């Protein structure tokens, strides 16, 4: 895995985890009872994005370590995911 591939993999994992973490422990303006004019009652009352970003980074780092370990160890390869046999078989190395 190249550095670029590792960075892209981490970024994808980070954003996926971030979108899962965002709605956790959400306090809406409707829950608090103070609805700002022009917003929905379901809008967040107090955004704690920095704390959620730190939590996301910790979780994403753990998930990335597991996935990168699987990729680098070769336990699962691209050919293992070829369920419809569309990839060409590996060339024989007997020259």
N, C-alpha and C positions, 0 to 999 in steps of 0.2 A: 504494500500500500504506500503510495507516495504521500508526501506532505500535503499536497493540494487535496488529494482524495480524503485524507484524514481530517483536514479542516472542513471540507464540505460535509463529510459524514457527521462531524460534531455539530456543525451549524444546523443541519436538518434535524438531528436528535434534539438539540437545544430548543428549537422553535416548536417541535412537536410536544415536548415536555412543558414548555411555557404555556401553550394553549390548553393543556390539561390542568396546570396549576392555577391559572388566572381565576377561574370561577370558584376555587376553594375558599371557604370562609369569607364569602362576599357579603358585605353589608350594603343593601341598596338604600336609595333615598326614601323609598316607600317604607322600608323597615324603620328607619330613623324618624320619619315623619316630617322631614324638611326637604321638600321638592323644589328645586330651583326652577324658575320660570323658563320654559323652552326645552326642558329635558323630560325624559320619561321617568316614571317612578322606579323603574328597574335599573336606572343608572347607578353606578357605584357612589356611595356616600363619601368614603375616604379611600382614595387609591393608595395602596401600599405596594407599588410596583417594584420598588428597589428591593424590598424584602423577598418578594416573589421571584425576582430575577436571581437573587443569590441562592434561593432554594432550588430554582430551576438549574442553575449551574452545577450545584452539588449532585443533584439527581442525574443530570445529563452526563456528567463526568463518569459516574458509576455505570450507567447504561453504555456509554461509549467504550469504557474499558472492557466490558463483557463482549460487546460486538466486535471491537478491534481485536481482542484476543481470539475470538472464533475465526475471524478472517485471516489473521496472521498465522494461526496454527494450522490452517488448512483443513480443519474438521469439516467445514462446509465450503464448497467451492461453487463456481458458476455452473459447472456441469451438473452438480447435484440439483440445481434449480431448473434444469432443462427437462420439464415434465413431458413435453411433446416431441422430443428427439429432433429438434430443429438445428442443433449445432452439429457441425461436422465432427466425426471422430478424430481423436488425436492421431497425428501422423506417426507411423512406426519409426523408431529411431535406429534401425538397423542398416547403416550405409555400408 
